[in-house]
Amino acid sequence: MAISYNKLWKLLIDKKMNKKDLRVAAGVSTAVIAKLGKGENVSTDVLLKICKALNCDISDIMEIEN
């Protein structure tokens, strides 16, 4: 099983944001954005910062793939 952040990238498109906008709004590092882009694990604290910045729920930005 793996984690997919495809929902996050689709949400950014809907909100007309790019990865830099997300990084600034959520207050996360470029390394975190790179990890998300590669589908790697990030801390729940980071995910919560992103959810707060985008005003969404965690299920809106990630999903588990079998």
C-alpha positions in Angstrom: 0.0 0.0 0.0 1.2 3.5 -0.8 0.1 7.0 -0.2 -1.0 9.2 -3.1 -1.1 13.0 -3.0 -2.8 13.3 -6.4 -5.8 14.8 -4.7 -3.6 17.6 -3.4 -2.2 18.4 -6.8 -5.8 18.5 -8.3 -6.9 20.7 -5.4 -4.1 23.2 -6.2 -5.1 23.3 -9.8 -8.7 24.0 -8.7 -7.5 26.8 -6.4 -5.2 28.2 -9.2 -2.1 27.7 -6.9 1.3 26.3 -7.7 3.7 24.4 -5.4 5.5 27.6 -4.4 2.2 29.2 -3.4 1.4 26.1 -1.3 4.9 26.1 0.3 4.5 29.8 1.4 0.8 29.5 2.5 1.5 26.4 4.6 4.9 27.5 5.9 6.7 24.3 4.8 10.1 23.7 3.3 10.9 23.0 -0.3 12.1 19.6 0.8 8.6 18.8 2.1 7.1 19.8 -1.2 9.7 17.6 -3.0 8.7 14.6 -0.8 5.1 15.2 -1.5 5.9 15.3 -5.2 7.6 11.9 -4.9 4.8 10.4 -2.9 7.1 10.0 0.1 6.0 10.1 3.8 5.7 13.4 5.5 4.6 14.1 9.1 1.0 14.6 10.1 2.0 18.1 11.4 2.9 19.0 7.8 -0.3 17.6 6.4 -2.3 19.5 9.0 -0.5 22.8 8.0 -1.4 22.1 4.4 -5.0 21.4 5.3 -5.2 24.6 7.3 -3.7 26.6 4.5 -6.1 25.1 1.9 -9.1 25.1 4.3 -9.7 21.4 3.6 -9.8 18.0 5.3 -6.9 15.5 5.2 -9.0 13.2 3.0 -9.1 16.0 0.4 -5.3 15.9 -0.1 -4.3 12.3 0.2 -5.5 8.7 -0.3 -4.2 5.2 0.2 -3.5 3.2 -3.0 -3.4 -0.6 -2.9 
